[in-house]
Amino acid sequence: MPILLVKAKPNARVSALTQQDDGTWLAQLKSPPVDGKANAELIGLVAKQFGCAKSSVGIRTGAGSKLKRVAIPD
């Protein structure tokens, strides 16, 4: 499973997932970082971007921080 390095920015105006020049991903999330809402939105964005099921996307590390490692299926 490939691992993405994602920097999350909660409380953004729009939801977007963009790849940065250094190979990391920037996730702009409308949801606030409370009760896992931003993490759930992030999983949905990653699943949509890579065309896979939400259940197959997992946050490996950083669930409580802005910098996260997210696993996606091959």
C-alpha positions, 0 to 999 in steps of 0.5 A: 500500500502506498503511503501519502504524506498529507498536510491538513488545513481544517476550516477551509472555504473549499474542500480540495486535495492538491499535490505540492511540488515536493511530492506531499499533498495539501488537503483543504478541509471544510470540516473543523478538527473536532470529533474526527470530522476533518479526518472523515472528510480527508478520507473521503477526499483521498478516496475520490481522488484515487478512485477507491472505497473510503473503507480502503483508505486509512490514516496510519499516523497523525490522526491528531495532528496536521501532518498525516500519513495516509495509506491508499490501496495499490 
